[in-house]
Amino acid sequence: MQSRIPRLKLRQNLTLIVSIAFFYCALGVLGLKLAVLPGDVTAVWVPAGISLGAVLLWGNRIWPGIALGSFGISVVFNPTPISLAIGAVTAVGNTITPLFGAFFIHRFTHSRYPFRRASEVFQFIAWGAMGGQVISATVGIGALCVGQWVPWSAFGSVWITWWVSNVAGVLIFTPLLLTWHRFFQSDPKGSRFWVLFRQEFNPFKLESLSWFLLFDVVVSLAFWYAHPVEYLTIPLLVWAAFRFPERWITSAIALTGSMAIAGTILDRSSFVRDNLNASLLFLESFIGVISITTLVLMAVLEERHQALAGLQQAKAELESRVIERTQELSQANAQLQRQELHLREKAESLAQTLRQLKQTQAQLIQNEKMSSLGQLVAGIAHEINNPVSFIYSNLKPAKDYFGDLIELVGLYQDSYPDPDDEIVEFAEEIDLDFMKKDCLKLLDSMQSGADRIQRIVISLRNFSRLDEANLKWVDIHEGIESTLLILQHRLGGFSEHEPTNPTTHPPIEIIKKYSKLPQIECYAGEINQVYMNILTNAIDAIEDCQPPTPGQIIIETTLLESERVMIAITDNAGGIDPETQGKIFDPFFTTKPVGSGTGLGLYVSYETIITKHHGDLLCRSQVGVGTTMEIILPIRHVPQS
C-alpha cells in the first residue's frame, strides 16, 4: 500500500507536467497565429500568464512542463537547427520567469493567491508582471539577436514589444486562472457551479441583463466601430467588482482585453493607428489600466468583506457572552430571591456596567475606525505624492524644452522667410502662432494643478498625524486649515449628508478670526478629529435648514488667561432647542435620519477634550440664530493624577 502512494504521486505529477506543456504549446501556437497586430507583433502572450498562474497553484515542480511547452512552439513552427537552438534558450528564460515571479510574490505576500489585499495586488504587479517578465524578454530577444533573426539595432524596440505583451498576458490571464481554480477547488465536483451561475447571472435578472447590454454596447462601439469610448468599460468593470464574485470580475477583464485585441487585429478598434508602435502602445496601455484598476478595487473590496466578517464574528461572540452572562444572572436571581434589596443593587450595578461597556465598545470601534481611516489617508497621500512629484519635477524641463523648440522654430522662420507652400499650409492648419502662445500656458496650468495637489497631500498628512500618537507641540491653526481643506468639497456645495441621494447646496462661507497663538501640547490626530466632527455637524445643519442668508461658519481663536486657548466655531444654521442641546454629548444621540449618523461624533469629541486633554467643550446656541461650539485647551498638557 505504501509503495503505491509514491507511484500515484509520480503519475499525477507527470500528468500535470504533460498537461501544462500541451496547453502552453497550444496557447503559444494559437497566439502566434491569431493574436497578432499589423506587422506580426504579438499583442498579448497568453502563456506568460498561464505559466505564472500554474507555478503559483502547483509550485516549482511543474517547471519541466513550462520548458517543454515553450520549446515545443519552436518545434511546431520551424524545426530547423538554429530555430531549435533559439527555442531552447528562449525556453530557459520562459521557465525561469514564472519561477522568479512566484518566488517573490510568495515571499512578500505569504500567499499563492495574491488578490486578498491591495498590497498583495501591487506585489503581484511588481514581481509577477513587470519585474519577472524582464527575464523572459531579455533572454528571448538576446537569443534572437545572437541567432541573427533580429538585428542588434532593433533590440530595444523588440524587447519592449516582448515585455509589454508578456505583462499584458500576466495581468489578464493569471488572475483569471487563479480565481476560477480557487472556486473549483472549493467545489471539486462542480455541484454548485450551475446553481451559483443561475443565481449570479440570471438572464432575467435586471442587473445582470443591464450589465451585459451596456457591456455589449460599449465594446461594440469602441472595438468594432472605432469610436473613442473605450474607457467607458472602466465603470462597467467597477460595477462588476462591487456586485459580482471575483471569478466573474477576472472573466470580465479577460473578455474586455480579448475584445480590444480582436478589434485591433481586425483594424476596427479605436486603438488602430498608422504607426504600429502607437497602436501597440494604446492597446497595451488600455489593457494595463483596466486590469490594474479592477484588480486593486477587487482586492480592496475583499479586504472590506473580510473586515465585515470579522466584525460580525466579534458581534456574535459578544452576543454569546451576553447570553451566557444573562443565564448566570438568572440562576443567581433564582438562588437569591429572598435577598431582594441586594439583588436590586446587583442588577443596577450590572446595568451600569453594561452601559459603560457599550459606551467603551462604541468608542473603541470609533477610535479603530479613525485609526484605519488615518492610515488609509496617509497611504493615499503617499501614493499620490510619488507620481505628482515625478510630474512636478519634469514640468520645468518640459517648459524649457518647449521654449527651446519655439525659439528654434522662430530661428527657422527668420532664416527661411519663404518656406515651401506645404510648410506654410501646415503651419496655418495647426495655427502655429496660437500654439506657440498656448503651449507655455498649458504647462503653467499643469504646474498650478501640481502645486494644488501637493498642498492637498500635505494637508492630508497633517490631518492624519499617524506619526503623532504621542503628545506633540502643534500649531492649532495648521490643524484647522488641514481639516478645512479636506472638507472643501462640502464647503463648495456638494453634500454627502445623504449618501443615497447626493445633492448640491449653495457654497458655505468660512470666516477666520485667528489670534496669535503659541503651540500647544496635545494629541494632534485626535484634536483634528474634533475639528472634523464639529465642522461636519455645522455643515450638515446649514444644509438641512437652508438659512435665508448664505451659509456661514466663523472660526475664531483666542488666547485666554491661565495658559489656555479657545477655538470657537459658529454657524448660522438656526440653532438648537434647549432640550436637544442637553443631549448632544450623550453617546448614540443623533438628530440625523437613520443611517446618516452614529451619534458618536460629539460624544467622542467630548471625551477627547474633557477626559484626555483636561479642557472644556461648551455649546452655546440660540434658536433662530445659530450655534457656537467652544473648544478650550490648556497650552501644556496636564497629566492625569
Phi, psi and omega in degrees: 000317181291329180288337180285332184296310177301322179297319179297317179296319178297318179296319179295318179296317179297318179298317180296315181297315180296319180297315180296317178300317180296310182294322178299311181296316182296315179294323177295314179297315180297320180295318180291333180274327188248308188280068184232130175281167175305130183102010178059044176248122180293123183285313181224127180264097184301318182301334177299316179289321181293319183293318178295318178297321180295319179293321177295327183278315189245001175087183184290347185293347183264011182299327178300326179296320178294315181297314180295318180296318179294317179292328180297331178298317178294323179297320182288318187280312187206085186280047174270160182303313182293322178295319179292325177294315177297319179297323179294316179295317179298322179298325178297313179297318180292337178277318181294324186303305180294328177296318177298309182298315181295323180299311183285328175298313180294324182294318185269338179254345183055036181204152173258010173231087191275046180229022179270338181223154179298322179297324178293323178297318180294324176295320177299316180294317185292312186267317184283321185266296189280308185289312185296323185287351174298322181296310182299315182295318183293312180296315183295311181291324176300318179296320179295321180290318178297321178281004178061026172276336178229130179292147180299333179294336180263010184304313185297310183294319180291323178299315179300316180299314180299311184297315182296318179295323177294316179300315179298319178299320179291314183296329184270311195262337175294311176301322179299313181295315184292318183291319179289323176296321179298320179294311182290334176292324177287342180220076189304324184276353180070021183293332182267355190300306185289329176297312179294323180299317180293325180288320187275325182231052175295122183297341179265002177276127189301317183296312180298316180297318180297317181297313182295321180295314179296319179298317180297318180295311183295315180297319179297314181295318187280318192251354178238339178238009171061027173279139184282061181238024186298329184280001170289347175289338182297312177301326179292321177291324175297317176303311180299321181296325181280331193247339188242160180294167186299320184295327178284332177293311179295328176295321178296320177298313181296320180294317179298312179298320180295319178295321178296317180294315181299315179297323180289321178301320183273007180060037183239356183266170180284355180271351184289127177230166178295328180267130182298315181298323179294317178300314180296320181296314180296317181296310183291326176297317179297314180298316179297317182296310184292324182292309183296315181300313183290321180294320178296315179297319179300318180292320179298318179293326176294319176300317180297318179298318179295320179296318178295321178297319177297320179295320178296321179295316178298321178296317179297319179295320179295317178297320179297318179294321178296320179296316179298319180295322179296320178296319177298320179293325178295318178296318178296324179296322179293327181281336186244036181297327182284347179255065187298316182297314179297321179296320179298319179297317179296317180297318179296319178297320179295318179299317179297319179298317179295321178296316178296321178297319179295317178295316180296317179299315180299319180292320178297318178297317179296317180296319179295320179297317180291325177296315178296320178297319178298317178296319179296315180298314180296320179296316178297317179300319180294315181294324178289323187295325182298304179294326180295320178297321178297315179297315185297319183289339181265351183293316182295312175302321179297319179296318178297318180298316179298320179297318179296319179296317179296319178295321179296319177298321178296320178296320177297319180296322179290321183283331180234078185293340182242075180286176178296157179298326180297320179292317180298317181296318179293321178299321178289324181297317181270000181054067188301319182296317178294321181297322179301318182285322189281333182301310182293326176296319179298317179294323177296318179294324176296320179294323178296319177295319178296322177299317181294319179297320179297321178294321179296318180298317179298319179294321178298319178295317180296324182289317185290320176051045181294336181272007184234054176288340178261176179296135177219156173273122185226164176268120180302316184295326178297317177296320179296317182295320178298318179294318179298321180294321178294326180269012186299324180294327176288319179293332180281351174124351179272129186256132170251010182295330177241089187298334181275350181214071183299137180227172177244150181226163176300147179301151180254130182275135176253123178248122183253127176236079185271135170261165177284115185240148172282166173292149180241156179264117185199177171271099193299315182299320181288323177294320176299324179291327176297315177303315182299315181298313184291316180294322179296319178297321179295317179296315179299319181295318179294318179294325182286319188271339182049071183297153181298326176268158180304144179302139186213135175233126180252127177245117185234131177244141185218142173268117182265172174287173179057037171058050178224157175235154180233136173243114181252127179242114186242136175237167178247043186272006176104355173084176182234136180289156186301323181296315178292324182299329180284352183244357191294337180265005178283145178292142177070008176271129179211148176259002182276161178297162180299132181091353182256353181197153181262343185077015182251348187301304182287331177296312178296321178298318180297315179296322180296314184284313187283307188281315189271330183247357178056042177248204179227146174229110187243149178239123176237118186223145176231119182300132181089350182243294182169186184228141176238126174254122183252121177254120181243124184231142173287146179294317177252130184297136179262115180294151178291140180279000000 
